[in-house]
Amino acid sequence: MKRVHGSWGEQVELNEAIIERMKELTAERNMTIHQVVQRGGLNQATISELMNGRTKHPKVSTIQKFCDGLNITLNDFFDDRRFF
């Protein structure tokens, strides 16, 4: 699994960085994960599996739907130092 930088500069697994980013973006917009999931048309079970660490390889389509719920692009999502 690819290792990337966490919000504090430490190395983390890619799925952990994605979870951190999802939480960060929802907090910035004063939204809950549930609200984003509903707006993006995601299955609640899919996002729960990811957030609880049971899914280690989230699909791009899952991240895209999450982005849709936030009204941002995939570029916006990954435009963060964690992913460089």
N, C-alpha and C positions, 0 to 999 in steps of 0.2 A: 504494500500500500504506500502510496506517495505521502511523504511527510512535507508539511508546510509550516509556516510560522503562525502561532496563536496570537491573540490580541496583546499579549505581554512579550512577544518575541520568542517564546519557547517553541520548540518543534512539536507539532501535533499531527495526528493522522488527518488526511483530507476530509473524511466524514465529520470529524470533530470540528474542523475549521468551518465546514458548511453549516453545522448546527449553530456554532457561535455567531456566524454571520446572519443566519435567519433570526436569531434572538435579538441581535443588535438592530437589524433593520426594522423589526416589528416594534421594538422599544422606541426607536427614533420617531416612529409615526404614531405612537401612543395606541398601538393595536395589540391584540392578542394573536397568538399563533392560530387559534381557532377562527378568528375573524378572517385572517389571510387565507386559510384553507378554504373557507366557505366562498370567499370572493374569487379565488383562483380555480375553484372546481376540483380541488383535490379530495381524495378519499381520506377521511380522518384516520383510518387504520394505517394507511401508508405513511403519513407524517408521524404518527405515534411510534411506529416501528423505527423510523429514522431518529427521532428525538430521544428514544430510549436506548439507542445503540444496537438494536437488533438488526438493522440494515446497515451494512458497512459500505455499500456501493450504490448510493442514490442515483437514479436515472436522471439524465439531463431533462427529460420531459417532466419529472417531478419538480425539479428546480425551476423550470420554465413556468409551470403552473403556479408555483409559489411566487415567482416574480410577477406574474399576471395579477395575482391577488394584491400585490403591493403597487401595481401599475409602474413597474420598472423593467428594464431590459436585463438579459443575462449579463451583458457587459457591465451594467451598473452593479449587479450582484457580485461579480468577480473582480470589480475594480476596487480592490482592497489589498493592503500590503500582505495579508495572510497568504495570498495566492500568487505572489511574485517569487 
